[in-house]
Amino acid sequence: MSAELKKVLKPVHLWAIAVGLVISGEYFGWNYGWSVAGTGGFLIATVIITILYVTFIFSFTELTTLIPQAGGPFAYAYRAMGSWAGWIAGYATLIEFLFTPPAIAFALGSYVQFLYPQIPVLLTAFSCYLVFTLINLLGIKESAIFSLIITMLAVVELLVFIGIAAPHFSYAHFSNDAFLFGWPGVFAALPFAIWFYLAIEGVAMVAEEVEDPRRSIPKGYILALFTLIVLVFGVMIITGGIGDWHKLTSIDYPLPEALRIALGNNSWTNLFASLGLFGLIASFHGTIIAYSRQIFALARSGFLPSFLGIVNEKFQTPHWALLAGGIVGCVALSTGTTNQVIVMAVLGAVVMYIISLISLFVLRQKEPLLIRPFKAPFYPYFPAIALILSTICLVAIIYYNLRLSLLFFAGLILSCVLFGLLRKTKAENLHPLKKN
């Protein structure tokens, strides 16, 4: 009998994992949106995306509590629409969570280089993969406790940043070239606004490891969403008004650089850059948990090589899935740049959002008698709003990033061909997707 995942997570752990997955998005990456939209255009894009995530998370929570399995969106789509939809959702989720860590690793390397210019960015990035893969191999409870500590430190640091920077805010600075490219700029900036919240849905990947998923998951999600909304607008608006925001549009350490503009080269700037590693580490650590569980779930269900679905008997962690995801991430580190990796991760996320929301509508019609511990509020309006906004985001991302989009969909087509050739004939009887 093979080992199974351990059920130990509580709401506070889920809050830490959810916020930890996302919080690096407040430290870097979003500032690329200023280069295509200006501060005002990007503010509009962020409001749109905040509405998307509020409606999406309240809808997605219904699915996560209804089907609390490590496959997350893959399991929802499979149950609602069959194996092909399940595979497409699984592919999109894998792209999101495999490409998010390299972007964070780039930023970790950049922050370290800001402090110690002699250390190469990629050396730090590769070292992070090695260290945090080993931490995740030790067990989910140990990983969750680490996430809780590091996430709390990151949240406190962002609040300290807001407090230090706020007296230096100037509306004149913020409004300078605020609508640099008009409405086209707003749409071009959508993927960078998504980066503020990207991966919060990763809590679904640890649903099998939650003590009481039907009560704990909604609490964890809602508290995390509220925390992130406060941090997103506080950090973005304050940073945009400290000085010439044009200087922050193409670097991976905008917050310490903003403090340097406001305070000069002093101990505060270097201290913040050092502490800023907490937020990046929290997200990097969380996304490793997420992609390993998605690989594990797909392999366990016969959609990936079966050895990736093996759980280590001693630590009860999917060790082969952790190692495989790390290898893919290191390859992405060697071939991409931060903004390109962000766009690929966001593409995967938006496709996954669309399929998950469609699955919600299908399951409401197909299996109306299922016990739903948490129901999406204002149904069908919340999921409909989220679906419409997700579709708009997908169109905008494809239009402004055609080459990367072609690469994403070429990978999807190739994976579907391989899936069609290799899938097992009795996939509907596999353990994680049995009907309740």
C-alpha positions in Angstrom: 0.0 0.0 0.0 1.5 3.4 -1.0 1.9 6.2 1.4 -0.7 9.0 1.3 -0.5 12.8 1.9 -0.8 13.8 5.6 -3.8 15.9 6.8 -2.4 18.5 9.1 -3.1 22.0 7.8 -5.4 24.5 9.6 -6.8 27.9 8.5 -3.8 29.8 9.7 -1.6 27.6 7.6 -3.8 28.1 4.6 -3.7 31.9 5.1 0.1 31.7 5.3 0.4 29.5 2.2 -2.1 31.7 0.2 -0.5 35.0 1.1 2.9 33.5 0.9 2.2 32.2 -2.6 1.3 35.7 -3.8 3.3 38.2 -1.6 6.3 38.4 -3.8 4.1 40.0 -6.4 4.0 43.0 -4.1 7.8 43.2 -4.1 8.5 43.0 -7.9 7.1 42.3 -11.3 4.0 44.6 -11.1 6.2 47.6 -11.8 6.6 46.5 -15.4 3.0 47.5 -15.8 4.0 51.1 -15.3 6.1 51.0 -18.5 3.1 50.1 -20.7 0.3 52.0 -18.9 1.7 54.7 -16.5 0.7 54.9 -12.9 -2.9 55.9 -13.5 -3.5 53.4 -16.3 -2.0 50.6 -14.1 -4.2 51.7 -11.2 -7.2 51.1 -13.4 -5.9 47.8 -14.5 -5.3 46.8 -10.9 -8.9 47.7 -9.9 -10.2 45.5 -12.7 -8.0 42.6 -11.7 -9.0 43.0 -8.0 -12.6 42.7 -9.0 -11.7 39.6 -11.0 -10.0 38.0 -8.0 -12.7 38.8 -5.5 -15.3 37.2 -7.8 -13.1 34.4 -8.8 -11.9 33.3 -5.3 -15.4 33.3 -3.9 -16.4 31.1 -6.8 -13.3 28.9 -6.8 -13.7 28.2 -3.1 -17.0 26.4 -3.9 -15.0 24.0 -6.1 -12.1 23.6 -3.7 -14.4 22.6 -0.8 -16.6 20.5 -3.1 -13.7 18.5 -4.4 -10.8 18.9 -1.9 -8.1 17.1 -3.9 -4.5 17.8 -4.7 -5.3 18.0 -8.4 -7.2 21.3 -7.9 -8.5 22.7 -11.2 -7.5 19.4 -13.0 -9.9 17.5 -10.7 -12.7 20.0 -11.1 -12.6 20.1 -14.9 -12.3 16.3 -15.1 -15.4 15.8 -13.0 -17.3 18.4 -14.9 -16.3 17.8 -18.5 -14.1 14.7 -18.7 -10.5 13.8 -19.3 -9.7 16.2 -22.1 -10.9 19.2 -20.1 -9.0 17.8 -17.1 -5.8 17.6 -19.0 -6.1 21.1 -20.4 -6.7 22.5 -16.9 -3.8 20.5 -15.6 -1.5 21.8 -18.3 -2.5 25.4 -17.7 -2.0 25.0 -13.9 1.4 23.4 -14.4 2.5 26.3 -16.6 1.4 28.8 -14.0 3.1 27.1 -11.1 6.2 26.0 -13.0 6.9 29.4 -14.5 6.1 31.5 -11.4 9.1 30.2 -9.3 11.7 31.1 -12.0 10.4 34.7 -12.0 10.7 34.8 -8.2 14.1 33.2 -8.3 15.3 35.9 -10.8 14.0 38.6 -8.3 15.7 36.9 -5.4 19.0 36.9 -7.3 18.4 40.6 -8.2 17.8 41.6 -4.5 20.9 39.7 -3.4 22.9 41.4 -6.1 21.5 44.8 -5.0 23.1 44.1 -1.6 26.2 42.2 -2.9 27.0 43.2 -6.5 29.7 40.5 -6.8 27.1 37.6 -6.5 25.7 36.6 -9.9 21.9 36.6 -10.1 21.7 33.0 -11.5 23.9 31.6 -8.7 21.4 32.8 -6.1 18.5 31.6 -8.2 19.8 28.1 -8.7 20.8 27.9 -5.0 17.2 28.7 -4.0 15.8 25.8 -6.0 18.2 23.5 -4.2 17.6 24.7 -0.7 13.8 25.0 -0.9 13.3 21.7 -2.7 15.1 20.1 0.2 12.9 21.9 2.8 9.8 20.8 1.0 11.0 17.2 1.0 10.9 17.1 4.8 7.1 17.2 5.2 4.0 19.5 4.6 3.6 20.4 8.3 7.2 21.6 8.5 6.8 23.4 5.2 3.6 25.1 6.4 5.2 26.3 9.6 8.1 27.7 7.7 5.5 29.4 5.4 3.7 30.9 8.4 6.8 32.4 9.9 8.2 33.8 6.7 4.9 35.1 5.4 4.2 37.0 8.7 7.6 38.6 8.5 6.9 39.6 4.8 3.5 41.2 5.7 5.0 43.1 8.6 7.8 44.3 6.3 5.5 45.7 3.7 3.5 47.5 6.3 6.7 49.0 7.6 7.6 50.0 4.0 4.3 51.8 3.7 4.8 53.6 7.0 8.3 54.7 6.1 7.5 55.7 2.5 4.1 57.4 3.0 5.5 60.7 4.3 7.5 61.0 1.1 4.4 60.4 -1.2 3.7 63.2 -3.7 0.6 63.2 -5.9 2.5 65.3 -8.4 5.0 62.4 -8.8 2.2 59.8 -9.0 0.2 61.8 -11.6 3.2 62.5 -13.9 2.5 60.7 -17.2 -0.2 58.8 -15.3 -2.1 57.7 -18.4 1.0 57.2 -20.6 -0.7 55.0 -23.3 -4.4 55.5 -22.6 -6.8 52.5 -22.6 -4.5 50.3 -24.8 -1.9 50.7 -22.0 -4.5 49.6 -19.4 -5.1 46.3 -21.4 -1.4 45.8 -22.0 -0.8 46.1 -18.2 -3.4 43.5 -17.2 -0.9 40.6 -16.8 1.3 42.7 -14.5 -1.8 43.5 -12.4 -2.6 39.8 -12.3 0.9 39.3 -10.9 -0.3 41.1 -7.7 -2.6 38.2 -6.9 -1.3 35.3 -9.1 -1.2 31.9 -7.4 -3.5 32.6 -4.5 -5.6 29.7 -5.9 -2.6 27.4 -5.1 -4.3 26.6 -1.8 -6.4 24.1 -3.8 -3.2 22.0 -4.4 -2.9 21.2 -0.7 -6.6 20.6 -0.1 -5.9 16.9 0.6 -3.6 17.9 3.4 -6.1 20.0 5.3 -7.7 18.7 8.5 -11.2 20.0 7.9 -11.2 21.3 4.3 -14.8 22.2 4.1 -14.5 24.8 6.9 -10.8 25.7 6.9 -10.4 26.4 3.2 -13.0 29.3 3.0 -11.5 30.9 6.1 -8.0 30.7 4.7 -9.0 32.1 1.3 -11.1 35.0 2.5 -8.5 36.2 5.1 -5.7 35.9 2.5 -7.7 37.9 -0.1 -8.4 40.7 2.3 -4.7 40.9 3.4 -3.5 41.0 -0.2 -5.9 43.8 -1.3 -4.7 46.1 1.5 -1.1 45.4 0.6 -1.5 45.7 -3.1 -3.0 49.2 -3.2 -0.8 50.5 -0.3 2.4 49.4 -1.9 1.6 50.4 -5.5 0.2 53.9 -4.8 2.8 54.9 -2.2 5.7 53.6 -4.4 4.4 55.5 -7.4 4.4 58.8 -5.6 7.9 58.7 -3.9 9.8 60.0 -6.9 10.3 59.5 -10.6 8.5 56.2 -11.1 9.9 55.9 -14.6 13.2 54.8 -13.0 11.4 51.8 -11.4 9.7 50.3 -14.5 12.3 47.7 -15.5 14.1 46.5 -12.4 13.4 43.5 -10.1 13.9 45.5 -6.8 11.5 48.5 -7.1 10.8 48.8 -3.3 14.4 49.2 -2.0 15.2 51.4 -5.0 12.1 53.6 -4.2 13.4 53.9 -0.6 16.8 54.8 -1.9 15.2 57.6 -4.0 13.4 58.9 -0.9 16.0 58.4 1.8 19.3 58.2 -0.1 21.8 55.4 0.4 21.5 54.7 4.1 21.0 51.8 6.4 17.2 51.8 6.0 17.6 51.1 2.2 19.9 48.2 2.7 18.0 46.8 5.7 14.8 46.8 3.6 16.5 45.0 0.7 17.7 42.4 3.1 14.3 41.9 4.7 12.6 42.0 1.3 14.0 38.5 0.8 11.3 37.3 3.2 8.5 38.0 0.8 10.3 36.5 -2.2 11.2 33.4 -0.2 7.6 33.0 1.0 6.3 32.9 -2.5 9.1 30.8 -3.9 8.5 28.2 -1.1 4.8 28.2 -1.6 4.9 27.8 -5.4 7.2 24.8 -4.9 4.5 23.2 -2.7 1.9 24.0 -5.4 3.6 22.6 -8.5 4.7 19.5 -6.7 1.2 18.6 -5.7 -0.1 19.3 -9.2 2.5 17.1 -10.8 1.7 14.5 -8.1 -2.0 14.6 -8.8 -1.6 14.3 -12.6 0.8 11.4 -12.3 -1.4 9.6 -9.7 -4.3 9.8 -12.2 -2.3 8.5 -15.1 -1.8 11.7 -17.0 2.0 11.9 -16.3 4.6 9.1 -15.7 3.5 7.1 -12.7 6.7 7.5 -10.7 5.9 11.2 -10.3 2.9 10.2 -8.2 4.9 8.3 -5.6 4.8 9.6 -2.0 7.8 9.2 0.2 6.9 6.8 3.1 9.0 8.6 5.7 8.2 12.2 5.0 4.8 11.7 3.2 5.8 14.2 0.4 5.8 13.7 -3.4 9.6 13.6 -3.7 9.9 12.8 -7.4 7.3 15.5 -8.3 9.4 18.0 -6.3 12.5 17.1 -8.1 10.9 17.1 -11.6 9.4 20.6 -11.1 12.8 21.9 -9.9 14.5 20.7 -13.0 11.9 22.4 -15.2 12.3 25.6 -13.3 16.0 25.6 -13.6 15.7 25.2 -17.4 13.3 28.2 -17.5 15.8 30.2 -15.4 18.5 29.6 -18.1 16.4 30.6 -21.0 14.0 33.5 -20.0 13.7 37.0 -18.6 11.5 38.1 -15.7 8.8 39.8 -17.8 8.6 36.9 -20.2 8.3 34.3 -17.5 5.6 36.4 -15.8 3.6 36.5 -19.0 3.8 32.7 -19.4 2.8 32.1 -15.8 -0.2 34.5 -16.2 -1.3 32.9 -19.4 -1.5 29.5 -17.7 -3.4 31.1 -14.8 -6.0 32.8 -16.9 -6.7 29.7 -19.0 -7.0 27.7 -15.8 -9.4 30.3 -14.3 -11.7 30.1 -17.4 -11.8 26.3 -17.3 -12.5 26.3 -13.6 -15.3 28.8 -13.8 -16.9 26.8 -16.7 -16.6 23.7 -14.5 -18.5 25.5 -11.7 -21.4 26.2 -14.0 -21.4 22.7 -15.5 -21.3 21.0 -12.1 -24.2 23.2 -10.8 -26.3 21.9 -13.8 -24.9 18.4 -14.0 -24.8 17.5 -10.3 -27.1 19.9 -8.4 -27.6 17.5 -5.5 -23.9 17.4 -4.4 -23.3 18.7 -0.9 -21.7 22.1 -1.3 -20.1 23.2 2.1 -19.5 26.6 0.6 -21.5 28.2 -2.2 -20.4 31.0 -4.4 -22.2 34.1 -3.3 -24.4 36.0 -5.8 -24.4 33.0 -8.1 -24.5 33.1 -11.1 -23.3 36.8 -11.1 -19.9 36.4 -9.3 -18.7 33.5 -11.5 -20.0 35.2 -14.6 -18.2 38.4 -13.8 -15.0 36.4 -13.1 -15.4 34.5 -16.4 -15.9 37.6 -18.5 -13.0 39.4 -16.9 -10.8 36.3 -17.3 -11.7 36.1 -21.0 -10.9 39.8 -21.5 -7.5 39.3 -19.8 -6.8 36.3 -22.1 -7.5 38.3 -25.2 -5.4 41.2 -24.0 -2.5 39.0 -23.1 -2.5 37.2 -26.5 -2.8 40.5 -28.4 0.1 42.2 -26.6 2.3 39.0 -26.3 1.7 37.1 -29.5 5.0 35.2 -29.6 4.8 33.9 -26.0 1.1 33.1 -26.5 1.9 31.0 -29.6 4.6 29.2 -27.6 2.0 28.5 -24.8 -0.7 27.2 -27.1 1.8 25.2 -29.2 2.9 23.5 -25.9 -0.8 22.8 -25.2 -1.5 21.3 -28.6 1.6 19.1 -28.3 0.7 18.0 -24.8 -2.8 17.1 -26.0 -1.4 15.0 -28.9 0.8 13.1 -26.4 -2.1 12.8 -24.0 -4.3 11.3 -26.7 -1.6 8.8 -27.6 -0.6 7.8 -24.1 -3.7 8.1 -21.8 -5.0 5.1 -20.1 -8.2 3.5 -21.2 -9.7 3.3 -17.7 -8.9 6.8 -16.5 -12.4 7.3 -15.3 -11.9 4.7 -12.5 -8.8 6.3 -11.1 -8.8 7.0 -7.3 -8.7 10.8 -7.0 -11.5 11.4 -9.5 -14.1 9.0 -8.2 -17.6 10.4 -7.6 -18.5 11.2 -4.1 
